[in-house]
Amino acid sequence: MDYENLIEKAKEVRERAYVKYSNFKVGAALLCKSGRIYTGCNIENASYGATICAERVAYTKAISEGEKEFEAIAIVSSGDGIAYPCGICRQFMSEFGMDLKLIFTDGHKIETYRLHELLPHAFTEFEAEVEGGS
């Protein structure tokens, strides 16, 4: 599948980012297995822990509309290089499948990975049950 449309949607939403503190804009476009696309941008906050990343914004919009199966996500930033998801976003995305395709571009090259490549030892529901001592 050609992911240029997904990349373009990520670039468009990136411009809506609220980045009062870092000036580092990120846009994400999430393709659901249903064919629908949900976008998100990073939204910063004076209380840095309340900041939410573009990837999680896209996911929460999709999930709140009933989506639970995802095919791919395109992620673009305003920086010079490729911006990979933070650890919290990687873990958050893993809840919905480790085979998700991630598409990154810096405007010159495109890189693709599967989530399991970027988070090879994700904390899973199974591990939580084992840790609980059942």
N, C-alpha and C positions, 0 to 999 in steps of 0.2 A: 504494500500500500504506500502511496505517496503521502508523506507527512508535511508537505509544504504548507497546506492550509492550516494545519495545527500550529505550526511555527508562526505563521502570520497572525493567527488569533492571539498567541502568547505575546507577540510583539505589540499588538494593539492594546491589550489589557495592561501590559507593563507600564504604559504611559499614564495609567490611572493610579499607580502606586502612591501611597502616602509615606514619604521617606524624609520627614522633617529632620531626622537626626543623622542618618547615614548618607543620604543622597544616593543610595544604591537601590535602583529599581529592579524588581523581578516580576516577570509575568509567566503564568502557567496556563496551558490549555489541556484539559483532560478529556480524552475520548473514551466514552462508555461503550460497552458491548452493544448497547441499544442503537448506537450511531450518534447519540446526542453528544454535544461538546459543552463543557462547563469551563469557565475561565476564572482565574484569580490573580490578584496582585498582592504584594506584601504591604502590610499596614503596620506602621511603627507606632510606638506609644512611649510617652515620657517614662513610664515604668517599663523598662525594657523587657521584662518577663511577660508583659501583656501583648507584646508584638506577635503578629501571626504571619507566617510565611505564605507566599503565593500558592504553593502546592496544597497546603492545608485549606486555604480559602476555596480553591477549586473543588477539592474533595468534599468539604462540608456543604457547599452549594449543591453538588450532585447528590450526596447522600440525603440531604433534606428534601430533595425532589424524588426520592425513592430509588435512586440508582445504587447498586451494590457491586456491579461487575464492570471492570475497567480494562481497556486494551492498551492504551498508551497515554503518555503525558509529555508535552513539549515544554521546556523550561528555557527562558532567555533572560538575560540580565542587561543592565546598562554598563557593566564593567567591560574591560578589554578582553577578558578570557571567558572561558566557559564556567558557569556557576553550577556546581553540583548541589543537590539537596543536603540540608543539614541532617544530623543524626535523628533529631526528633521527627522530621518529615519522613525520613526513610522508614523509621519504625512505624509511624502512623500509616503510611502507604502499605506496609507489609500486612496489616490487618486484613486487607482486601485482596491479597494475592501477590505472590513473589515473582510471577512471570510477567508482570507489567513491563512494557517497553518504555524506556526513558529516552527522550530525544533532546539533545543539547546542541546549541549552535552559538558561536561567537560572531556570527555574521559572515564568516569565511569558510569555516568547516563545520560539518555536522558529525556528532558522535552519538552512537546509540548503545544502550546497555539494557540488560534485564535487571530488575530490582534485586534478584538474588545475587547478582554479580557485585552490586554496591553494598549489599547488606548480607553477607554470607551466613551469618549466625544470628538471624533475627530472633527476638524474644517472641515466642508463639504461645497460643492458648494452651497447647499441650505442655509446654515448659512451665507455665503458670500453675497448672494442675499438679505437676510433679513437685514443684517447689512448695506447694501447699501441704504436702505430706499425706495425701490420700492413700 
